[in-house]
Amino acid sequence: MTYKGKEIQLVPFRLRDHLVPFLFNEFKAEEVVMMPRLQTKAIKLNRTSSICRIINLIHAKYEDSTHLYDYRIQFSIRMVQGGKKFESSLFKSRKDVHEILRFTESDNTYINSFFEDIFRTAFIFYVNGSKQFTNIGVKEVINDFMDEYDLLELGFDTEALRILYYRETSKENKLTRFQHKKSNRVTNY
């Protein structure tokens, strides 16, 4: 594709693997399919939602009249030999015609960083809430979070998340992450 006079490589949008089970559990779906070795959800994004506005902002770099489209994210969790495989796709749709969205790697990273910030914020508040209402320790709460979102399956470890938790909660204000930086790759805290 040519963009602003330069030839650019577009790739299908894909969420970071750990975001798939997290968002699969947390988003309400219009379509859910549960089969013995496959679970899928298709999430329709409301045009006025912050997620849809960010996607539309990026999409508008590649195409005019993006206001005519609806957006859907599809999540799939497939049981394969040796574990689970997590997949995602982002679609634009208009009049029941769905097409996979493609962006540059940097725009894919930009959108993933937004979802990563949501994930990390949810993690911090999950641990804080659990600590407030239970007597179990931080490591046990983190293990519960990891179990709930299949994070052990994806190579997360309790100690790395514990360090993240204490680093984030040492800040005076909990949402400064949104103010000062974008999230790096999850395996590189």
MDAnalysis code that builds the backbone (N, CA, C; Angstrom):
import MDAnalysis as mda
import numpy as np

u = mda.Universe.empty(567, n_residues=189, atom_resindex=np.repeat(np.arange(189), 3), trajectory=True)
u.add_TopologyAttr("name", ["N", "CA", "C"] * 189)
u.add_TopologyAttr("resid", np.arange(1, 190))
u.add_TopologyAttr("resname", ["MET", "THR", "TYR", "LYS", "GLY", "LYS", "GLU", "ILE", "GLN", "LEU", "VAL", "PRO", "PHE", "ARG", "LEU", "ARG", "ASP", "HIS", "LEU", "VAL", "PRO", "PHE", "LEU", "PHE", "ASN", "GLU", "PHE", "LYS", "ALA", "GLU", "GLU", "VAL", "VAL", "MET", "MET", "PRO", "ARG", "LEU", "GLN", "THR", "LYS", "ALA", "ILE", "LYS", "LEU", "ASN", "ARG", "THR", "SER", "SER", "ILE", "CYS", "ARG", "ILE", "ILE", "ASN", "LEU", "ILE", "HIS", "ALA", "LYS", "TYR", "GLU", "ASP", "SER", "THR", "HIS", "LEU", "TYR", "ASP", "TYR", "ARG", "ILE", "GLN", "PHE", "SER", "ILE", "ARG", "MET", "VAL", "GLN", "GLY", "GLY", "LYS", "LYS", "PHE", "GLU", "SER", "SER", "LEU", "PHE", "LYS", "SER", "ARG", "LYS", "ASP", "VAL", "HIS", "GLU", "ILE", "LEU", "ARG", "PHE", "THR", "GLU", "SER", "ASP", "ASN", "THR", "TYR", "ILE", "ASN", "SER", "PHE", "PHE", "GLU", "ASP", "ILE", "PHE", "ARG", "THR", "ALA", "PHE", "ILE", "PHE", "TYR", "VAL", "ASN", "GLY", "SER", "LYS", "GLN", "PHE", "THR", "ASN", "ILE", "GLY", "VAL", "LYS", "GLU", "VAL", "ILE", "ASN", "ASP", "PHE", "MET", "ASP", "GLU", "TYR", "ASP", "LEU", "LEU", "GLU", "LEU", "GLY", "PHE", "ASP", "THR", "GLU", "ALA", "LEU", "ARG", "ILE", "LEU", "TYR", "TYR", "ARG", "GLU", "THR", "SER", "LYS", "GLU", "ASN", "LYS", "LEU", "THR", "ARG", "PHE", "GLN", "HIS", "LYS", "LYS", "SER", "ASN", "ARG", "VAL", "THR", "ASN", "TYR"])
u.atoms.positions = np.array([
    [0.841, -1.172, 0.000],
    [0.000, 0.000, 0.000],
    [0.890, 1.239, 0.000],
    [0.424, 2.283, -0.629],
    [1.133, 3.550, -0.638],
    [0.437, 4.498, 0.333],
    [1.214, 5.117, 1.211],
    [0.690, 6.049, 2.198],
    [1.621, 7.250, 2.226],
    [1.067, 8.441, 1.949],
    [1.844, 9.681, 1.916],
    [3.082, 9.552, 1.029],
    [2.900, 8.925, -0.114],
    [3.971, 8.800, -1.088],
    [4.982, 7.705, -0.804],
    [4.803, 6.938, 0.258],
    [5.735, 5.864, 0.602],
    [5.023, 4.522, 0.512],
    [5.772, 3.540, 0.080],
    [5.253, 2.169, 0.056],
    [5.380, 1.599, 1.462],
    [4.269, 1.105, 2.014],
    [4.301, 0.569, 3.376],
    [3.748, -0.852, 3.395],
    [4.226, -1.619, 4.361],
    [3.794, -3.007, 4.538],
    [2.683, -3.042, 5.593],
    [1.525, -3.579, 5.226],
    [0.419, -3.719, 6.168],
    [0.274, -5.183, 6.567],
    [-0.003, -5.397, 7.834],
    [-0.202, -6.750, 8.346],
    [-1.534, -6.783, 9.090],
    [-2.175, -7.943, 9.128],
    [-3.439, -8.034, 9.869],
    [-3.232, -7.677, 11.338],
    [-4.175, -6.948, 11.901],
    [-4.088, -6.597, 13.311],
    [-4.179, -7.862, 14.150],
    [-3.360, -7.901, 15.202],
    [-3.359, -9.038, 16.117],
    [-3.010, -8.530, 17.498],
    [-3.810, -8.939, 18.477],
    [-3.515, -8.596, 19.863],
    [-2.378, -9.449, 20.393],
    [-1.645, -8.923, 21.365],
    [-0.661, -9.726, 22.079],
    [-1.402, -10.890, 22.727],
    [-0.764, -12.041, 22.730],
    [-1.432, -13.274, 23.176],
    [-2.079, -13.167, 24.544],
    [-1.410, -12.573, 25.524],
    [-1.958, -12.530, 26.879],
    [-3.205, -11.661, 26.980],
    [-3.406, -10.770, 26.033],
    [-4.590, -9.923, 26.054],
    [-5.835, -10.679, 25.604],
    [-5.641, -11.748, 24.840],
    [-6.789, -12.500, 24.321],
    [-7.610, -13.130, 25.450],
    [-7.027, -13.960, 26.343],
    [-7.871, -14.529, 27.396],
    [-8.403, -13.469, 28.363],
    [-7.637, -12.412, 28.575],
    [-8.091, -11.333, 29.448],
    [-9.345, -10.672, 28.869],
    [-9.263, -10.241, 27.623],
    [-10.405, -9.566, 26.999],
    [-11.544, -10.535, 26.700],
    [-11.205, -11.786, 26.396],
    [-12.220, -12.817, 26.179],
    [-13.123, -12.910, 27.412],
    [-12.523, -12.891, 28.590],
    [-13.293, -12.997, 29.832],
    [-14.020, -11.706, 30.178],
    [-13.460, -10.570, 29.827],
    [-13.979, -9.296, 30.317],
    [-14.939, -8.575, 29.374],
    [-14.927, -8.892, 28.090],
    [-15.830, -8.222, 27.155],
    [-17.110, -9.030, 26.986],
    [-18.217, -8.323, 26.909],
    [-19.502, -8.946, 26.611],
    [-19.555, -9.185, 25.102],
    [-20.019, -10.368, 24.716],
    [-19.971, -10.738, 23.297],
    [-21.357, -10.824, 22.690],
    [-21.410, -10.526, 21.403],
    [-22.645, -10.738, 20.665],
    [-22.716, -12.170, 20.148],
    [-21.559, -12.776, 19.934],
    [-21.503, -14.159, 19.456],
    [-20.478, -14.929, 20.286],
    [-20.902, -16.054, 20.819],
    [-19.996, -16.915, 21.562],
    [-20.173, -18.328, 21.037],
    [-19.069, -18.985, 20.725],
    [-19.114, -20.377, 20.269],
    [-18.200, -21.170, 21.189],
    [-18.764, -22.194, 21.798],
    [-17.975, -23.074, 22.654],
    [-18.050, -24.469, 22.056],
    [-16.919, -24.958, 21.643],
    [-16.813, -26.313, 21.106],
    [-15.794, -27.051, 21.968],
    [-15.685, -28.351, 21.840],
    [-14.774, -29.091, 22.720],
    [-13.339, -28.566, 22.750],
    [-12.798, -28.137, 21.632],
    [-11.402, -27.693, 21.610],
    [-11.247, -26.252, 21.120],
    [-12.361, -25.516, 21.064],
    [-12.328, -24.156, 20.543],
    [-13.381, -23.298, 21.233],
    [-12.954, -22.110, 21.633],
    [-13.871, -21.095, 22.147],
    [-13.644, -19.831, 21.328],
    [-14.710, -19.218, 20.854],
    [-14.573, -17.956, 20.122],
    [-15.613, -16.969, 20.622],
    [-15.260, -15.706, 20.519],
    [-16.164, -14.605, 20.836],
    [-15.963, -13.530, 19.789],
    [-17.056, -12.972, 19.333],
    [-16.997, -11.817, 18.448],
    [-17.599, -10.639, 19.207],
    [-16.833, -9.585, 19.332],
    [-17.228, -8.418, 20.114],
    [-17.491, -7.256, 19.162],
    [-18.715, -6.756, 19.187],
    [-19.029, -5.559, 18.405],
    [-18.676, -4.354, 19.260],
    [-17.914, -3.435, 18.690],
    [-17.503, -2.232, 19.400],
    [-18.457, -1.087, 19.093],
    [-18.946, -0.458, 20.123],
    [-19.822, 0.691, 19.957],
    [-19.005, 1.836, 19.369],
    [-19.547, 2.506, 18.397],
    [-18.808, 3.569, 17.690],
    [-18.339, 4.693, 18.602],
    [-19.035, 4.928, 19.704],
    [-18.650, 6.021, 20.590],
    [-17.706, 5.574, 21.711],
    [-17.379, 4.287, 21.765],
    [-16.481, 3.797, 22.822],
    [-15.058, 4.291, 22.583],
    [-14.285, 4.372, 23.655],
    [-12.901, 4.832, 23.514],
    [-12.091, 3.862, 22.667],
    [-12.357, 2.578, 22.783],
    [-11.641, 1.583, 21.979],
    [-11.936, 1.792, 20.495],
    [-13.189, 1.958, 20.173],
    [-13.575, 2.156, 18.769],
    [-12.999, 3.462, 18.220],
    [-12.977, 4.487, 19.028],
    [-12.438, 5.766, 18.550],
    [-10.944, 5.657, 18.243],
    [-10.197, 4.920, 19.062],
    [-8.766, 4.743, 18.794],
    [-8.568, 3.937, 17.513],
    [-9.332, 2.869, 17.361],
    [-9.223, 2.055, 16.144],
    [-9.593, 2.891, 14.928],
    [-10.652, 3.661, 15.032],
    [-11.078, 4.497, 13.915],
    [-10.036, 5.554, 13.580],
    [-9.410, 6.116, 14.585],
    [-8.359, 7.107, 14.369],
    [-7.214, 6.523, 13.550],
    [-6.814, 5.305, 13.890],
    [-5.747, 4.633, 13.145],
    [-6.235, 4.246, 11.750],
    [-7.426, 3.668, 11.681],
    [-7.976, 3.224, 10.397],
    [-8.097, 4.389, 9.404],
    [-8.417, 5.566, 9.918],
    [-8.586, 6.740, 9.056],
    [-7.291, 7.139, 8.357],
    [-6.150, 6.682, 8.856],
    [-4.880, 6.951, 8.173],
    [-4.795, 6.203, 6.840],
    [-5.554, 5.117, 6.720],
    [-5.444, 4.246, 5.554],
    [-6.626, 4.327, 4.609],
    [-7.717, 4.862, 5.103],
    [-8.941, 4.809, 4.311],
    [-9.839, 5.995, 4.663],
    [-10.494, 6.552, 3.650],
    [-11.469, 7.613, 3.882],
    [-12.813, 6.982, 4.278],
    [-13.693, 7.787, 4.800],
    [-15.064, 7.382, 5.144],
    [-15.124, 6.250, 6.160],
    [-14.231, 6.268, 7.121],
    [-14.242, 5.209, 8.135],
    [-15.477, 5.291, 9.025],
    [-16.129, 6.441, 9.038],
    [-17.350, 6.579, 9.842],
    [-18.471, 5.654, 9.361],
    [-18.323, 5.082, 8.175],
    [-19.340, 4.167, 7.643],
    [-19.203, 2.749, 8.188],
    [-18.121, 2.461, 8.873],
    [-17.835, 1.099, 9.314],
    [-18.166, 0.880, 10.788],
    [-18.505, -0.348, 11.073],
    [-18.531, -0.846, 12.442],
    [-17.280, -1.689, 12.605],
    [-16.866, -1.889, 13.847],
    [-15.677, -2.692, 14.122],
    [-16.030, -3.847, 15.048],
    [-15.382, -4.971, 14.804],
    [-15.552, -6.159, 15.639],
    [-14.186, -6.774, 15.907],
    [-14.034, -7.264, 17.134],
    [-12.841, -8.025, 17.483],
    [-13.288, -9.453, 17.713],
    [-12.558, -10.376, 17.136],
    [-12.845, -11.792, 17.364],
    [-11.674, -12.404, 18.121],
    [-12.022, -13.119, 19.183],
    [-11.035, -13.824, 19.999],
    [-11.253, -15.313, 19.830],
    [-10.176, -16.069, 19.763],
    [-10.259, -17.527, 19.701],
    [-9.248, -18.122, 20.668],
    [-9.706, -19.115, 21.402],
    [-8.830, -19.891, 22.275],
    [-8.990, -21.334, 21.838],
    [-7.914, -21.876, 21.311],
    [-7.939, -23.216, 20.722],
    [-7.032, -24.140, 21.534],
    [-7.567, -25.292, 21.887],
    [-6.761, -26.310, 22.559],
    [-5.935, -27.025, 21.491],
    [-4.631, -27.000, 21.655],
    [-3.724, -27.674, 20.734],
    [-2.815, -28.576, 21.554],
    [-2.110, -29.421, 20.867],
    [-1.185, -30.297, 21.575],
    [-0.178, -29.440, 22.352],
    [-0.099, -29.653, 23.633],
    [0.847, -28.918, 24.458],
    [0.288, -27.668, 25.107],
    [-0.989, -27.355, 24.924],
    [-1.537, -26.177, 25.592],
    [-2.646, -25.499, 24.818],
    [-2.662, -24.185, 24.926],
    [-3.687, -23.381, 24.273],
    [-3.036, -22.421, 23.288],
    [-3.766, -22.121, 22.231],
    [-3.318, -21.135, 21.252],
    [-4.330, -19.994, 21.270],
    [-3.825, -18.774, 21.417],
    [-4.677, -17.598, 21.524],
    [-4.565, -16.780, 20.240],
    [-5.718, -16.455, 19.654],
    [-5.728, -15.708, 18.399],
    [-6.740, -14.578, 18.474],
    [-6.525, -13.574, 17.650],
    [-7.459, -12.458, 17.576],
    [-7.438, -11.874, 16.173],
    [-8.546, -11.266, 15.822],
    [-8.656, -10.556, 14.550],
    [-9.521, -9.328, 14.767],
    [-9.249, -8.295, 14.008],
    [-10.045, -7.079, 14.050],
    [-10.659, -6.892, 12.668],
    [-11.974, -6.694, 12.649],
    [-12.701, -6.580, 11.394],
    [-13.383, -5.225, 11.288],
    [-13.446, -4.719, 10.065],
    [-14.345, -3.612, 9.768],
    [-15.533, -4.244, 9.062],
    [-16.707, -3.716, 9.311],
    [-17.879, -4.297, 8.644],
    [-18.831, -3.190, 8.224],
    [-19.493, -3.498, 7.135],
    [-20.489, -2.591, 6.597],
    [-21.480, -3.440, 5.823],
    [-22.738, -3.339, 6.190],
    [-23.805, -4.095, 5.523],
    [-23.481, -5.583, 5.453],
    [-23.124, -6.175, 6.576],
    [-22.837, -7.605, 6.716],
    [-21.657, -8.101, 5.884],
    [-20.809, -7.191, 5.441],
    [-19.569, -7.571, 4.775],
    [-18.432, -7.267, 5.748],
    [-17.669, -8.300, 6.099],
    [-16.589, -8.164, 7.072],
    [-15.245, -8.301, 6.365],
    [-14.324, -7.426, 6.748],
    [-12.986, -7.462, 6.164],
    [-11.964, -7.263, 7.285],
    [-10.927, -8.073, 7.271],
    [-9.883, -7.961, 8.284],
    [-9.148, -6.641, 8.115],
    [-8.931, -5.952, 9.223],
    [-8.177, -4.701, 9.186],
    [-6.683, -4.984, 9.202],
    [-5.969, -4.216, 8.434],
    [-4.511, -4.325, 8.329],
    [-3.912, -2.954, 8.609],
    [-2.856, -2.973, 9.419],
    [-2.156, -1.751, 9.771],
    [-0.656, -1.995, 9.662],
    [0.115, -0.934, 9.817],
    [1.560, -1.103, 9.925],
    [1.868, -1.718, 11.290],
    [3.068, -2.247, 11.426],
    [3.485, -2.809, 12.717],
    [3.426, -1.753, 13.812],
    [3.820, -0.530, 13.499],
    [3.814, 0.510, 14.536],
    [2.392, 0.863, 14.963],
    [1.446, 0.868, 14.046],
    [0.057, 1.125, 14.427],
    [-0.531, -0.058, 15.200],
    [-0.142, -1.282, 14.841],
    [-0.553, -2.444, 15.635],
    [-0.029, -2.310, 17.064],
    [1.208, -1.886, 17.202],
    [1.809, -1.697, 18.524],
    [1.072, -0.613, 19.298],
    [0.710, 0.447, 18.627],
    [-0.008, 1.560, 19.255],
    [-1.327, 1.072, 19.866],
    [-2.101, 0.326, 19.102],
    [-3.386, -0.182, 19.596],
    [-3.157, -1.203, 20.712],
    [-2.180, -2.074, 20.535],
    [-1.858, -3.050, 21.583],
    [-1.452, -2.354, 22.882],
    [-0.748, -1.252, 22.786],
    [-0.331, -0.524, 23.985],
    [-1.533, 0.011, 24.750],
    [-2.541, 0.435, 24.041],
    [-3.775, 0.889, 24.695],
    [-4.409, -0.261, 25.478],
    [-4.539, -1.427, 24.835],
    [-5.098, -2.593, 25.519],
    [-4.193, -3.046, 26.666],
    [-2.889, -2.921, 26.492],
    [-1.938, -3.285, 27.543],
    [-2.131, -2.412, 28.777],
    [-2.368, -1.129, 28.573],
    [-2.622, -0.244, 29.708],
    [-3.893, -0.650, 30.452],
    [-4.909, -1.046, 29.719],
    [-6.141, -1.526, 30.353],
    [-5.842, -2.775, 31.177],
    [-5.099, -3.703, 30.593],
    [-4.738, -4.949, 31.275],
    [-3.983, -4.662, 32.568],
    [-2.967, -3.832, 32.494],
    [-2.145, -3.552, 33.672],
    [-2.924, -2.825, 34.755],
    [-3.779, -1.897, 34.348],
    [-4.607, -1.190, 35.322],
    [-5.577, -2.152, 35.997],
    [-6.186, -3.019, 35.224],
    [-7.098, -4.025, 35.794],
    [-6.353, -4.930, 36.766],
    [-5.133, -5.313, 36.405],
    [-4.314, -6.152, 37.287],
    [-4.079, -5.463, 38.631],
    [-3.673, -4.206, 38.612],
    [-3.382, -3.469, 39.846],
    [-4.633, -3.379, 40.713],
    [-5.757, -3.033, 40.118],
    [-6.976, -2.897, 40.896],
    [-7.514, -4.251, 41.356],
    [-7.282, -5.303, 40.596],
    [-7.645, -6.661, 41.018],
    [-6.881, -7.027, 42.295],
    [-5.578, -6.815, 42.265],
    [-4.767, -7.158, 43.439],
    [-5.145, -6.264, 44.620],
    [-5.282, -4.963, 44.388],
    [-5.668, -4.062, 45.483],
    [-7.012, -4.446, 46.089],
    [-7.985, -4.743, 45.241],
    [-9.311, -5.121, 45.735],
    [-9.285, -6.422, 46.514],
    [-8.551, -7.392, 46.013],
    [-8.453, -8.678, 46.703],
    [-7.757, -8.521, 48.048],
    [-6.708, -7.723, 48.095],
    [-5.999, -7.487, 49.353],
    [-6.900, -6.802, 50.374],
    [-7.749, -5.924, 49.886],
    [-8.619, -5.159, 50.776],
    [-9.706, -6.036, 51.394],
    [-10.190, -7.023, 50.657],
    [-11.343, -7.795, 51.116],
    [-11.026, -9.236, 51.504],
    [-9.751, -9.642, 51.430],
    [-9.362, -10.987, 51.850],
    [-8.102, -10.903, 52.696],
    [-7.761, -12.001, 53.286],
    [-6.559, -12.047, 54.111],
    [-5.405, -12.754, 53.417],
    [-5.557, -13.073, 52.141],
    [-4.472, -13.784, 51.457],
    [-3.397, -12.798, 50.997],
    [-2.193, -13.297, 50.800],
    [-1.068, -12.461, 50.426],
    [-1.068, -12.069, 48.964],
    [-0.186, -11.143, 48.637],
    [-0.076, -10.624, 47.270],
    [0.242, -11.737, 46.275],
    [1.160, -12.622, 46.616],
    [1.529, -13.699, 45.679],
    [0.333, -14.589, 45.369],
    [-0.475, -14.902, 46.362],
    [-1.644, -15.751, 46.140],
    [-2.673, -15.043, 45.260],
    [-2.852, -13.747, 45.488],
    [-3.782, -12.969, 44.661],
    [-3.283, -12.940, 43.219],
    [-1.990, -12.731, 43.040],
    [-1.416, -12.713, 41.688],
    [-1.601, -14.081, 41.026],
    [-1.395, -15.148, 41.780],
    [-1.626, -16.491, 41.228],
    [-3.077, -16.676, 40.808],
    [-4.028, -16.145, 41.586],
    [-5.449, -16.210, 41.210],
    [-5.692, -15.456, 39.902],
    [-5.090, -14.278, 39.779],
    [-5.219, -13.483, 38.552],
    [-4.649, -14.253, 37.364],
    [-3.480, -14.848, 37.566],
    [-2.847, -15.620, 36.498],
    [-3.710, -16.812, 36.093],
    [-4.317, -17.473, 37.063],
    [-5.210, -18.601, 36.759],
    [-6.447, -18.150, 35.995],
    [-7.029, -17.048, 36.425],
    [-8.253, -16.562, 35.802],
    [-8.057, -16.214, 34.328],
    [-6.873, -15.727, 33.983],
    [-6.621, -15.263, 32.611],
    [-5.580, -16.094, 31.863],
    [-5.353, -17.332, 32.285],
    [-4.447, -18.261, 31.589],
    [-3.043, -17.698, 31.384],
    [-2.554, -16.906, 32.300],
    [-1.259, -16.255, 32.103],
    [-0.081, -17.202, 32.306],
    [-0.252, -18.203, 33.131],
    [0.816, -19.194, 33.304],
    [1.062, -19.908, 31.979],
    [0.002, -20.158, 31.252],
    [0.057, -20.784, 29.934],
    [0.922, -19.967, 28.968],
    [1.009, -18.658, 29.227],
    [1.718, -17.746, 28.333],
    [3.099, -17.344, 28.846],
    [3.576, -18.022, 29.882],
    [4.926, -17.776, 30.352],
    [5.072, -16.696, 31.405],
    [3.976, -16.174, 31.921],
    [4.066, -15.193, 33.007],
    [4.533, -15.896, 34.268],
    [5.173, -15.119, 35.125],
    [5.509, -15.703, 36.417],
    [5.118, -14.739, 37.533],
    [4.851, -15.331, 38.678],
    [4.358, -14.576, 39.821],
    [5.322, -13.472, 40.222],
    [6.595, -13.762, 40.204],
    [7.577, -12.782, 40.672],
    [7.612, -11.538, 39.783],
    [7.554, -11.720, 38.480],
    [7.556, -10.563, 37.567],
    [6.317, -9.700, 37.786],
    [5.168, -10.342, 37.976],
    [3.945, -9.577, 38.220],
    [3.964, -8.923, 39.604],
    [4.592, -9.575, 40.569],
    [4.710, -8.985, 41.907],
    [5.555, -7.704, 41.839],
    [6.642, -7.762, 41.075],
    [7.497, -6.580, 40.905],
    [6.717, -5.461, 40.211],
    [5.979, -5.809, 39.173],
    [5.140, -4.822, 38.484],
    [4.151, -4.205, 39.455],
    [3.505, -5.043, 40.246],
    [2.504, -4.553, 41.196],
    [3.120, -3.537, 42.155],
    [4.241, -3.881, 42.765],
    [4.849, -2.969, 43.738],
    [5.392, -1.707, 43.079],
    [5.892, -1.836, 41.866],
    [6.371, -0.639, 41.161],
    [5.212, 0.308, 40.870],
    [4.107, -0.249, 40.404],
    [2.953, 0.591, 40.064],
    [2.281, 1.177, 41.300],
    [2.220, 0.408, 42.386],
    [1.528, 0.906, 43.583],
    [2.409, 1.815, 44.431],
    [3.696, 1.897, 44.122],
    [4.556, 2.822, 44.856],
    [4.321, 4.263, 44.394],
    [3.633, 4.425, 43.289],
    [3.330, 5.763, 42.783],
    [2.180, 6.356, 43.604],
    [2.212, 7.654, 43.746],
    [1.180, 8.324, 44.536],
    [-0.195, 8.186, 43.878],
    [-0.254, 8.339, 42.582],
    [-1.520, 8.272, 41.861],
    [-1.519, 7.042, 40.969],
    [-2.598, 6.281, 40.993],
    [-2.655, 4.979, 40.328],
    [-2.744, 5.062, 38.799],
    [-3.217, 6.148, 38.251],
    [-3.427, 6.220, 36.801],
    [-2.363, 7.041, 36.071],
    [-1.238, 7.296, 36.717],
    [-0.192, 8.073, 36.054],
    [0.366, 7.354, 34.827],
    [0.184, 6.027, 34.758],
    [0.613, 5.254, 33.589],
    [0.018, 5.854, 32.314],
    [-1.253, 6.246, 32.351],
    [-1.915, 6.797, 31.171],
    [-1.396, 8.193, 30.843],
    [-0.827, 8.838, 31.817],
    [-0.360, 10.202, 31.670],
    [1.060, 10.278, 31.137],
    [1.904, 9.301, 31.494],
    [3.325, 9.447, 31.228],
    [3.944, 8.502, 30.226],
    [3.342, 7.331, 29.994],
    [4.021, 6.402, 29.096],
    [3.048, 5.413, 28.487],
    [3.530, 4.753, 27.451],
    [2.782, 3.644, 26.891],
    [3.432, 2.365, 27.381],
    [2.675, 1.308, 27.373],
    [3.168, 0.035, 27.904],
    [4.149, -0.622, 26.955],
    [5.194, -1.163, 27.532],
    [6.138, -1.923, 26.728],
    [5.602, -3.340, 26.530],
    [6.375, -4.167, 25.869],
    [5.960, -5.563, 25.691],
    [5.856, -6.200, 27.054],
    [4.862, -7.010, 27.234],
    [4.531, -7.510, 28.555],
    [5.619, -8.367, 29.168],
    [6.453, -9.014, 28.395],
    [7.476, -9.869, 28.952],
    [8.714, -9.075, 29.358],
    [8.690, -7.783, 29.128],
    [9.849, -6.950, 29.424],
    [9.434, -5.820, 30.379],
    [9.172, -6.157, 31.635],
    [8.748, -5.147, 32.588],
    [9.892, -4.224, 32.917],
])
